[in-house]
């Protein structure tokens, strides 16, 4: 059954995305779970850092579209709420009061890219596959992708991935600043935990440092919250359009 679980290693919390049938694709219910677990992390002052990773050697393949009901318009109240559950998960990870690291193995696609970009730092497998993928399947990007990609990778990378559907490897991601470090696949989670453990040694200090870091280096030009709203309507339009073509 698709789920997100919280594991604990000393002062480090690890959120594990687990939906094996679709390479850890996200469901709205998993989005709600992420938000609830983030609340738990923030409420435990002995935690100073969090790692976000996927189960079974891959990060996240995007949204689990198997559960999309074509009879429910994406711009309806129900459609809006379900998309908000996933969008809200990205933003909630981005608002965690502790330092956050994404450990990327396998693929990070679409919603998986947004979840990866929601963190403060990324450690990737050199062979990982990173792809925005929205335009490629006839969807407008969502989740504030352009804002959170630009603040990390810059305008050129954001254009290449978001507009021109370019896929990059983990090694390339580290070269262009989209990730901090690319390591052999089997070492990704260990390295992410090592960095998180160092950061979390003094949880209170880290929480205060994180607040300063994000205040001083936050998203340029447009807030993430505003970007969510800007992208939401047009992505829902593109989803409705895509579903109509499939019928």
N, C-alpha and C positions, 0 to 999 in steps of 0.2 A: 504494500500500500504506500503511495507517495507520502513522504513526510520530511520534516526537518527536525533534527535532533541536536541537543546541546550536550557537548562533552566538556569535561573540565580537566585541565592539567595544571595544578598549582594555581597561579594567578591568571592563567590564560583560559578563556572560554573558546570553544570551537563549535561553530555552526556547520553541520553536515547536511548538505542537500542530497536527498535520496529518492529518486524516482527511476529505478533501473530500466523499466521498459522503454523509456524515451530519453535515455542518457541524461537523466536528472532535469528534465523539463519542468518548469514551474506551473503549478496550478494556483488558482485563487486561494484555495485552502492552505496551500503551502506559504503563500504570501502572508496570510493571517498568522500562521505559526511563526514565521520569521519575526513579525512585529512583536508577538507575545514574548518570544525568547529574548529579543533585544530589550524588552522591558525588564526581564529577569536579570539580564547582565547589568543594566544600568542600576538596578536596585541592590546589587551585591557589590559593596565597596571594596571587597577584597580582590576583585577582578580589575586588572589594569590594561588588558589587551584582548582582542578577539581575532580568531582566524576564521575565514569563510572558505569552505572547500566542498567539493562534491564527493560522493561515495563512488567506489568501484573504479577509480582511476580516470574519471572525467569530471569536468566542472559543471557546466549547465548548457544544454542544447537550445535554450530559449523557453518559450511558453509551450506547455503541453496542450496542443490544439485539439487533441482527441475529445476534450470535454466542451469544446465550443458548440453551442446549439445554434445552428443556422436560422432557427425560427425566432431567436432573440436578437433584435437589432442591436448593433454595438452602441448606438447612440440612445438606447432606451435606459431607463433607470437601472434595470438589472444589469445590462451590459456595461454601463458606466461603473457600477459598483464592483463588478468582477474585475474590470481592468484596474480599478483603483486599488484593489487588494494586492495586485502584483506591483503596480507603480509604487504604492505605499511602502512595499517591502524594500525597494531600492533606497528610497528616501530615509526609511527608518534605520537601515544599516548605516547610511551616511550621517545620521544624527547620533549614533552611539557615542556615549561619553568616554569611551576608551579608544585606544589606538587600534586600528583595524588593518588586517592583511588578508588579501585574497591569495589562496594557493591554487594555481591554475594548472591542471593536467587535462589531457585530451582536448576537448573543445569548449570554447566560450562563444556562443552564438546568440545574436539578438538580445533577448532579455538576460541571457547569461553574460553578455558584454556589459550591460548596464549594471548588473550585480557586481561584476568585477570592478567596474569603474567607480562604484559607490564607496569603495574602501580607500584608506589613506595610502596604502602601499600594495604592490603586487609582486609576487614571486611566481615565475612561470616555468613550466617545462620548456626546454629548448625546442621540443617537437610539438608543442601545443598549437592548436589552430584557433585563431581569433578572427571573427567575422561578424560585422554588424548584421548583414543579411536581410534587412528590412526591404530595401528597394528591390532586391533580387527576387523576392517573392510577391512583389506588388503591394507592399505596405509602406506607409510613411513611418519613419522612425518615431519611437515613443519613449517614454520614461525619462525624458530630458537628455536623450543621448548626445545631441550636439553640444550641450553645455558641459556635461561631465566628461565627454571625450576631449573637448577643446581645452579644458583646464588641465588635463593630464598630458595629452599627446600633441596639442597645438592645432592650429587651423589646417595645416597641410594634411596631417594624419586624419583629422576628423573628416575632411572633404574626401580623401581617398577611400576611407572605410564607409562613411555615411552616405555619400553621393554616388561614388563609383564602385561600391560593393567589393573593394579589394580585401582579400584575405591575407593575413600576415602570420608568420610563425612566432613562437615564443622568443626565439633568438632575435628576430627582427624587432619585436616589441621592446626588448631591452635596449637595442641599438638606438631606437628613436625616442626613448624616454616614456613609453607607454607602460613599462614595467621596470622595477628596480633591478631585478636580477633574473637571468635565465640559467637554469641548472639542469642536470640530467633528470629525466622523468621520475625516477625512483627516489630522488632526493628532495622533491618539491615540498612535500608536507613537513618533512623533518626540518628543512631550512626555514620555512615559514614559522614553525613552532619555536625554533631557536631565536629568531628575531623577536617574536612576540614575547617570549619569556624574558629576554633582556629588557624590553621596553616596560614590561609589567612589574618589574622588581619593586617599584614603589608606586602602587596603584593610585594613590591620591595625587602624587606629583604628576603622574602620567595623565590623569584626567584633566588636571589644570593646564598642562602643556598642550594637550589636544585641543582644548577650548581656544587657547591663544593661537595655535597653529591654524585652525580653521577660520578664526576671525580675521587673521592677517592675510591668509592666502586663498580665501574663499572664491567661489565661482566668479568669473569676470562678466561684465556687461549685463547679464540677466541672472537673477537668482534661480536656483534649481527649481524652487516651487513654481515660479513663473513659467519656466521652461516646460514643466509638466503640463501646465494648462495650455500653453501655446501648441504643444504637440498633440495633446489628447484628442481634440476635436477632429483634426485632419487625419490622425491615425484611425479613428473610428470610421470616418468616411471611407478611407482606403480599405478597411476591413470589410465594410458592408459591400463595397464595390467588388472586392475579391470574392466574397461569398456569392454574390449575384452571378458572377461569371462561371462559378463552379456548379451552379444549379442547372 
